[in-house]
């Protein structure tokens, strides 16, 4: 009876918190984001110029287009359309109850999963304009790493959950893409290429595309400003699909920058559940109407950087470009992360073994995920 009473209290507490978060995140203060006319704006490898002879700023809603010439206003509109076209995934309410809980919303705890979905969606859009993986499915993989619905997730943990979700996907259209997560800030080239070429045994000539996720830390308790130019350089690359990051306790999806400010999409907005299984489901709530900017120095140091390479040749070219960028931007003896020739096993690191379907994470992976969750990584 005592256990039953405790369960009822937890259910009531959970429902109360869900109701509070729904109310809290359903209210959104609409604000304009202003961009300088004199600095280029980068959005996942694309560069836009708003430069004019006049000084001042441009608002993202286009309300002051009449003050600038036709060519510049066209560039602003092109940027705005590009940003709006990106997949925006936010908190949702009134979706089917999450298995093993009484939750019908992810308000207050699912923001890093949402930014992870946005990064993955960008990679899949580049691959074949596919749809993002659902929150319920990602939570099921999270359970294998010791997480339950309602727990906070760090950028590194989400990277491994995304990898498992894609790895276990049974949709034939997803067999042409794989996800690789860097080990201890190291990308092992042969491991990546093996993943891309794993389909060769079936007799097919085409290799898989790969989404590379690199969990990193941009400083100690606060972000080190020495990494600013590197982050800007990364977001300028055509291979980049964004960064899972944010401020302490709040996860954002970073997709671009202007000057020393990052451009991002914010998942902290509660919207109603949309059943994407029905034909012609509404798309409006999956596109952010206006970008937001945040000073780089406010960024939490814990983040995960994402890249997309369609072919082995793309990967080799990307690794070469990123390595040059890492060397030129590093003021310390060791770069933020590295690309290394060979396999991880060549450096005395155990390769991820194959597992049974009921045990999606090995004991080594579980320990690694637990370390990411409880030690140096700040949970977002």
Secondary structure, DSSP 8 states (H G I E B T S, - for coil): -HHHHHHHHHHHHHHHHHHHHHHHHH-------EEESSS-EEETTEEE----SS-SEEETT-TTGGGS-HHHHHHHHHHHHHHHHS-----EES----TTS--SB-TTT-HHHHHHHHHHHHHHHHHH------HHHHHHHHHTTT--TT----HHHHHHHHHHHHHT---GGGGGEEEEE-BTTEEEHHHHHHHHTGGGGGT-----EEEEEEEEE-BSSSB-GGGHHHHHHHHTSTTEEEEEEEETTEEEEEEEEETTEEEEEE----EE---TTSTT---GGGS-SS-EEEEGGGS-SEEEEEEEESSHHHHHHHHHHHHHHHHHH--SSS-SSEEESS-GGGGT--------TT--S-HHHHHHHHHHHHSSS---
